[in-house]
Amino acid sequence: MLKLESVKVSYGAIQAVKGVSLEVHPGEVVAIIGANGAGKSTLLKCIAGLGPAAGGRILVDGEDCTMMPAHQRVGIGIAMSPEGRGVFADQTVIENLMLGAYTRRKNPAAIEAAIKREFARFPVLKERRNQSSGTLSGGEQQMLAISRALMSEPRLCLLDEPSLGLAPLIIKDIFNAIRQLRASGLTILLVEQMAKQALSVADRAYVLETGCITLEGSGRELLNDSKVKAAYLGTH
């Protein structure tokens, strides 16, 4: 479904992503793990169209989307839940969800069905539906960010650091939701610092270090890899 060919991303003279190649197949959860500053979020933003590629190609179903603007990528089935949640703080929960369904605005029945589905996934959002999103807890905002991405009915969902800043019980709920999404057939590319949790839910994974892929394999293989254990699993 998604193929990156030697993708590079630069901030001025600094090359943050240095020729990354990877693949995500339909129905997979693929994780990208690595330390702070490795280029994980930068890469995900590039895939979503929120930052330009300085080289290489991004292919979706074989089509070159490297120069496609972000809103058109939503139209072909790519949605993103960004690092830091990025909810519209002055908008209510229901308004945030409606904004996530903007590309489907001509189909109100489908939007209503999607809202009901997300309220069933995260019941607390139904309780807070008329509450300003800026007043939600961090965990509730993360649930809203994921649900807002899912409102566009994506085929590929990009999840950027969904556990960031959350309490352990909320992290467990978030990863349970990711497992449920995988079971539903949704394809997910997950960027996550909590390597053990990410590898436990991933079919395959890549290790990104200073902008380069240094290791890849199944989630189980990387969980048991001595280098990964030493670098990323010691505190989880």
Beta strands, then each sheet from edge to edge (+ up, - down):
strand 1: 2-11
strand 2: 14-24
strand 3: 29-33
strand 4: 55-60
strand 5: 63-64
strand 6: 78-81
strand 7: 156-160
strand 8: 187-191
strand 9: 204-209
strand 10: 212-218
sheet 1: 2+ 1- 4+ 5-
sheet 2: 6+ 7+ 8+ 3+ 9+ 10-
end
